[in-house]
Amino acid sequence: MKKKYQGNVKAKWVQLQGFHIEFETLHIKSGESVTNFFARTMTIADKMRIYGEKLEDVTILEKVLRSVTPKFNFVVCSIEESKDNDTLSIDELQRSLLVHEQKINQQE
């Protein structure tokens, strides 16, 4: 029983490390929509939480802000200056980026 439990713990740890690498290397792909990027990000974050990672929303927010393409740089600066990351929700960030994405797409 003890060996079986230890095997499960080790397997979970290995799986969690894989999710950590995936989360750390996550970036928006060229031409990818904000909606799809958020879906990918939240899927990885949810998997990490299922495996016991205490992943705070602010960590996800900061990762998203670091991972968007340069065309969003002015939006990221604006959000960072005007809002406190501790009080900003993931939904609010997604809405802000979606609005700017729509404006950019209309101009192209």
N, C-alpha and C positions, 0 to 999 in steps of 0.2 A: 504494500500500500504506500509506504513512504517513498520508494523509488518511483512509483507511478506518479505520485504528486510532484516530486522533484522534476520529473520529465515534463510534466505539464507547465510547471513554472518556467523551466528553461525554454520550452517551446514558445510560451507567451513572451518571454523576454526577447527572444530572437525575432519574433514577429513584430514586437513593439519597436525594436531597433530599425527594422525595415521601414516601418511607418515614419519613424523619426527622420531617416534619410530622405524619404519621399517628401516629407513636409519641408525639410530644410532646403531641398533643391527645387521646390515648387516655384514656378514662374508662369506668368500668363504667356500663352503661345501666340505667335504672330497670327493675327486675324481671329483669335479666339474672343468670344463675347464675354462681357463681365459676368453674365449669368452662368455660363459654362465654367468659368474660372472659379466662381464662388461655389458652384456645385462640387467641383473637384476638390477644392480646399476643405469644404465642410465634410465631405466623405472621408477624407484622410483624418481630419480632426476627430470625427465621430468614431472611427476605427481605433484611434489612439486612446480615446476615452473608454471605449469598451474593454480595452486591454489594461485598464487601470491607470492610465496617464492622467494626471491632474492638470489638464490643459485649460488655461484661463482664456476667456474671450479676448482680453487685451493682447494676448500673445498672437491670436489669430488675426486681430485687427492690424497689429504691427507687421505681421508677415505679409498680409495683403497689400498694405501701403508700400512695402519694400519691393513687391513682386510685380507691380503693374508696369506696363510699357512706358517709355519716355513721353508719349503723347498725353499721359495723365499726370506728369510731374507738377504742373501748375495746380491741378486739382488736389493732389496729395499735399502740397505745401499749404494750400488754403485750408484744407481739413485739419492739418496738424496745428496750424496757427489759431484757428477759430474754435476748435473743439478739444476737450480733454479726453484723451484715449480711455481713461478709466470710466467715463460716463457715456461714451459713444457706444451704441449697440452695433452689432454686426449688420442688422437690417438697415440701420441708418446709413452706414458706410456703403452698403450695396446700393441703396437708393441713390445716394449722391453720385457714385461712380456710373450708375446706369443713366442718370440724367445727362451727365457729361458725355457719355458714350453716344447717346442719341443725338446730342447737339453736334458732336464731331462727325457722326455719320451723315447728318443732314447737310453739313457744309461740304462734304466730299462729293 
